[in-house]
Amino acid sequence: MNLFDVYPVNDIIIVKAKGSYVWDDKGEQYLDLYGGHAVISIGHTHPHWVKRIEEQLHQIAFYSNSVRIPLQQQLAEKLGKISGKTDYQLFLCNSGAEANENALKLASFHNGRKKVIAFSKSFHGRTSLAVAATDNRNYAAPVNETDHVIFLPFNDENALTECFRQHGQEISSVIIEGIQGVGGINVADETFLRLIRSLCDEHGSVYIADSIQCGYGRSGKFFSHDFAGVNADIYTMAKGMGNGFPVAGIIIAPQIKPKHFQLGTTFGGNHLACAAALAVLEIIEEEKLMGNAVMMGKYLKDELENIPGIKNIRGRGLMIGFDVPAEMKDLKKNLLLNQKVFTGEAKPNVIRLLPSLALKKRDAEQFIDSIKEEIQNIVTPVS
């Protein structure tokens, strides 16, 4: 049997990881500024995270949600404390797509409506409704097509206001990333998020803050949406929540009431997942990683601003993007092959930086030296 060939992959086999570094099967060391797609929030194989999972594994790894799992309540309390959303309710699942799927479904249960507003360049996942709300038709099969989703321009207040004027009583929810990831590190304007909040209040719609990639402290606040100073009705979480252990969730405002059998999951909130997620929150709190994300993000952005050629440096905290001109189209590839540095990208010409929130200054400096060298090599190739 062969693998189903849907991923373009680098011919590298990673066998070890620690902190902001990974090693391949030949012993080559790489600096990881990609974090496995914003997943590695506390650094690879953090000893407290490893210990938490290992100790739990010796007790019980899994039982279903047909019994009480005290770790789930411990996770809810810790999450409420660190996020500041102490009066919200937690539902645990397994992936970002599943979190967004459940959020959209719960909003529809809540107000009995069908229409969803999403935005240009959005990415919300690859499951049925999540992919229907994703602005990329390459990801959606014919069975995913629906007329329930209305796409509007990102950060366009006039378009949003007019859509609510025409369809306000039909709108179940508005779903928006605080910082678009796959779309190219596009930051939602604070005034735009506040307008979403006020229009949802006025029309009885649900504000869904997709925080899959831009949440969990990556922006310097727990949720990047918090920069707007308003609360969403539902926040979705996944990527950095388990530091690589599959875990996701949604937190739900108190006015949205649960009913038995509305939502469900077999593996969501299992013992190991909760242990991993608790370890992540404990480390974020103990090591003050949100503050570190602010400091390291500022350093990277300031240094990038001084490098000729790259343009439009943007983002918040340790979620940073910049545009690469056509003559530097091989920059990401060269960083990996020549400098042994992993970065992310967004098509067609954006490099994304999504490192661990525990990124150290020396590692950030190494990246800046590496990118300067590669740009110099492109501009003045060695003969």
C-alpha positions in Angstrom: 0.0 0.0 0.0 1.2 3.5 -0.8 0.4 6.8 0.9 -2.3 8.9 -0.7 -0.2 11.6 -2.4 -1.9 14.9 -1.3 1.1 16.6 0.4 4.0 18.2 -1.4 6.8 17.3 1.0 10.4 18.2 1.6 12.7 15.2 1.3 13.7 15.5 5.0 13.1 13.0 7.8 12.9 14.6 11.2 13.9 12.2 14.0 14.5 14.5 17.0 13.3 17.8 18.3 14.1 20.1 21.3 13.1 23.7 21.9 13.3 25.6 18.6 15.4 23.0 16.8 14.8 19.7 15.0 17.3 17.2 13.7 17.1 14.9 10.6 18.1 11.3 10.3 21.5 12.4 9.1 22.2 14.4 12.2 21.6 17.8 10.5 20.2 20.5 12.8 17.5 22.9 11.7 16.1 26.0 13.2 12.3 25.7 13.3 10.5 29.0 12.6 7.5 27.2 11.3 6.4 25.2 14.4 4.7 22.5 12.4 2.2 25.1 11.2 1.9 27.1 14.4 1.4 24.0 16.5 4.6 24.1 18.6 3.7 26.8 21.1 6.0 25.9 24.1 9.0 24.4 22.2 9.5 20.9 21.1 9.6 18.1 23.7 9.4 20.5 26.7 10.3 18.4 29.7 7.2 19.4 31.7 4.9 18.5 28.8 6.7 15.2 28.3 6.4 14.4 32.0 2.7 15.3 32.1 1.8 13.0 29.2 4.1 10.2 30.5 2.6 10.2 34.0 -0.9 10.2 32.6 -0.1 7.4 30.2 0.8 5.2 33.2 -2.6 5.9 34.8 -5.1 5.9 32.0 -4.8 7.0 28.4 -8.4 7.0 27.3 -12.0 6.5 28.2 -15.0 8.0 26.6 -17.1 11.0 27.5 -19.7 8.6 29.0 -17.9 9.0 32.4 -16.7 12.1 34.3 -13.1 13.1 33.4 -11.9 15.5 36.1 -9.0 16.6 33.9 -11.5 18.3 31.6 -12.8 20.5 34.4 -9.2 21.3 35.4 -8.4 22.3 31.8 -11.6 24.5 31.7 -10.6 26.3 34.9 -7.0 26.9 33.8 -8.1 28.0 30.3 -10.7 30.4 31.8 -8.1 31.9 34.1 -5.3 32.4 31.5 -7.7 33.6 28.7 -9.8 35.8 31.0 -13.0 34.1 29.8 -13.9 32.6 33.2 -17.6 32.6 32.6 -17.4 30.7 29.3 -18.1 27.0 28.7 -15.7 24.6 27.2 -16.4 21.8 24.6 -13.4 19.7 23.7 -12.8 18.0 20.3 -9.8 17.0 18.2 -8.9 19.4 15.4 -9.3 23.0 14.2 -11.7 22.0 11.4 -13.8 20.1 14.0 -13.8 23.1 16.3 -15.0 25.5 13.6 -17.6 22.9 12.4 -19.0 22.7 15.9 -19.0 26.4 16.4 -20.9 27.0 13.2 -23.3 24.3 14.0 -23.9 25.5 17.6 -24.6 29.0 16.4 -27.2 27.7 14.1 -28.8 25.7 16.9 -28.8 28.8 19.0 -30.7 31.1 16.7 -32.3 28.7 14.2 -30.7 30.4 11.2 -28.6 29.2 8.2 -26.6 32.0 6.8 -22.9 32.5 7.6 -20.7 35.5 6.8 -17.1 34.6 6.0 -14.3 36.7 4.4 -12.0 36.8 1.5 -8.8 34.8 1.9 -10.3 33.0 4.9 -9.3 29.5 5.9 -11.4 27.6 8.5 -10.7 23.9 7.8 -11.4 21.1 5.4 -14.6 19.5 6.8 -18.0 20.1 5.3 -19.2 23.5 6.6 -15.7 24.7 7.6 -14.5 24.3 4.0 -17.6 25.9 2.7 -16.7 29.0 4.7 -13.1 28.8 3.4 -12.3 31.2 0.5 -10.5 28.6 -1.7 -12.5 26.6 -4.1 -9.6 24.2 -4.6 -10.3 22.7 -1.2 -14.1 22.3 -1.6 -15.6 19.2 -3.4 -19.0 19.6 -5.1 -20.7 18.0 -2.1 -19.4 20.9 0.0 -21.1 23.6 -2.1 -23.8 25.6 -0.4 -25.6 28.9 -0.7 -25.6 29.4 3.1 -22.2 31.1 3.1 -21.8 34.8 2.1 -18.2 35.9 1.4 -17.3 39.6 2.0 -14.1 41.5 1.6 -11.9 41.3 4.6 -11.9 44.5 6.8 -14.5 46.1 4.6 -16.9 47.8 7.0 -19.3 49.2 4.4 -19.8 45.7 2.8 -20.4 44.1 6.2 -22.9 46.8 7.2 -24.8 46.6 3.9 -24.9 42.8 4.1 -26.5 43.0 7.6 -28.9 45.7 6.4 -30.1 43.4 3.6 -29.9 40.0 5.4 -29.6 40.7 9.1 -32.5 38.5 10.2 -31.0 35.5 8.2 -27.5 35.7 9.5 -26.7 32.9 12.0 -23.0 33.7 12.5 -20.0 35.7 11.4 -16.7 33.7 11.4 -13.4 35.6 11.2 -9.7 34.9 12.0 -8.2 37.6 14.2 -5.1 37.2 12.0 -5.5 35.2 8.8 -2.9 32.5 8.6 -3.2 30.6 5.3 -4.5 33.8 3.7 -1.2 35.5 4.2 -0.9 37.0 7.8 -3.7 39.6 7.3 -4.6 41.3 10.6 -8.3 42.1 11.2 -8.8 45.8 12.0 -9.9 46.4 15.6 -12.7 48.7 14.3 -13.8 45.9 12.0 -14.0 43.4 14.9 -15.9 45.9 17.0 -18.4 46.4 14.1 -18.9 42.6 13.9 -19.7 42.6 17.6 -22.2 45.5 17.4 -24.0 44.1 14.3 -24.2 40.6 15.8 -25.7 42.2 18.9 -28.2 44.2 16.9 -29.4 41.3 14.7 -29.1 38.3 17.1 -26.2 36.7 15.2 -23.3 34.8 16.7 -19.7 36.2 16.5 -17.3 33.3 16.0 -13.6 34.1 16.6 -11.5 31.6 14.7 -8.4 31.4 16.9 -7.1 28.2 15.6 -3.8 29.6 14.4 -3.8 33.2 15.9 -4.9 32.1 19.4 -3.2 30.6 22.4 -0.9 33.5 23.1 0.7 33.7 19.7 -0.2 37.3 19.1 0.9 38.4 22.6 -2.7 38.3 23.9 -4.4 35.0 24.5 -6.8 35.6 21.6 -5.7 38.0 18.9 -9.3 39.2 18.7 -8.8 40.6 22.2 -7.0 43.6 20.8 -10.4 44.9 19.7 -11.6 45.1 23.4 -14.8 43.1 22.7 -15.7 39.5 23.4 -16.8 37.0 20.8 -19.6 34.5 21.5 -17.5 31.5 20.5 -13.8 31.1 20.3 -12.3 28.2 18.4 -8.9 26.7 19.3 -6.5 24.0 18.2 -3.0 24.4 16.8 -0.9 25.4 19.8 -3.3 23.9 22.3 -1.5 20.6 22.7 1.9 21.4 21.4 1.6 18.6 18.9 -0.8 16.3 20.7 -4.2 16.4 18.8 -6.6 18.5 20.9 -9.0 21.3 20.1 -11.9 23.0 21.6 -14.5 25.8 21.6 -15.3 28.1 24.4 -18.9 29.4 24.5 -20.4 32.5 26.0 -22.9 31.9 28.9 -26.0 33.0 26.9 -25.6 30.0 24.6 -27.2 27.2 26.5 -26.2 23.5 26.0 -28.6 20.7 25.3 -27.8 17.0 25.5 -26.7 15.4 22.2 -26.3 18.8 20.4 -22.6 18.1 20.1 -20.5 15.0 20.6 -17.1 13.4 20.1 -15.4 10.1 20.8 -11.8 11.2 21.3 -12.3 14.8 22.3 -11.2 15.7 25.8 -9.5 12.3 26.4 -7.2 11.9 29.4 -3.9 12.2 27.4 -5.2 15.2 25.4 -6.2 17.0 28.6 -2.8 16.3 30.2 -1.0 17.7 27.2 -3.2 20.8 27.1 -2.8 21.5 30.8 0.9 21.2 30.4 0.9 23.8 27.6 -1.1 26.3 29.7 1.0 25.7 32.8 4.2 26.5 30.8 2.7 29.5 29.0 1.8 30.9 32.5 5.0 29.9 34.3 7.4 31.0 31.6 5.5 34.1 30.6 5.5 33.1 27.0 2.9 35.6 25.9 5.3 38.4 27.0 8.1 36.6 25.2 6.0 36.5 22.0 5.6 40.3 22.2 9.3 40.9 22.7 10.6 38.4 20.1 8.0 39.4 17.6 9.0 43.1 17.9 12.7 42.2 17.5 12.0 40.1 14.4 9.7 42.8 12.8 12.2 45.6 13.6 15.1 43.7 12.1 13.1 42.6 9.0 12.1 46.2 8.4 15.9 47.0 7.9 16.4 44.2 5.3 16.2 45.5 1.7 14.0 43.7 -0.7 11.3 42.2 1.5 8.2 44.2 1.9 5.0 44.7 3.9 6.2 43.1 7.2 3.1 42.5 9.3 1.5 40.5 12.0 1.4 40.5 15.8 3.6 38.7 18.3 5.1 35.6 16.8 2.7 35.4 13.9 4.6 37.4 11.2 4.4 37.6 7.5 6.2 39.5 4.7 6.1 39.7 1.0 8.9 38.4 -1.2 9.4 39.9 -4.7 9.4 37.7 -7.8 13.2 37.8 -8.0 13.4 36.3 -4.6 10.8 33.5 -5.2 13.3 30.9 -4.0 14.0 32.5 -0.7 12.0 30.1 1.4 13.5 27.1 -0.3 17.0 28.5 0.0 16.5 29.2 3.7 15.7 25.5 4.2 18.3 24.0 1.9 21.2 26.3 2.6 20.6 27.7 6.0 18.7 24.8 7.6 15.8 27.1 8.6 12.1 26.0 8.4 9.6 28.8 7.6 6.1 28.8 6.3 4.5 30.4 3.3 1.2 31.6 1.8 0.8 31.6 -1.9 1.9 33.2 -4.0 4.7 35.3 -2.4 4.4 35.4 1.4 6.8 33.9 4.0 5.2 33.2 7.3 7.0 32.9 10.7 5.2 30.8 13.3 7.9 29.8 15.8 7.5 28.5 19.3 6.4 31.2 21.8 9.6 30.3 23.7 11.8 31.5 20.9 15.1 32.7 22.3 16.9 35.9 21.2 19.9 34.0 19.9 17.6 31.9 17.7 15.9 35.0 16.3 19.3 36.5 15.6 20.3 33.4 13.8 17.3 33.6 11.6 18.0 37.3 10.8 21.6 36.5 9.8 20.4 33.6 7.7 17.8 35.6 5.7 20.3 38.4 5.2 22.8 35.9 3.8 20.3 34.2 1.5 19.0 37.5 0.1 22.6 38.6 -0.5 23.3 35.4 -2.4 20.2 36.0 -4.5 21.1 39.6 -5.3 24.8 38.9 -5.9 25.1 35.2 -6.8 28.4 33.5 -6.2 30.2 33.0 -9.6 
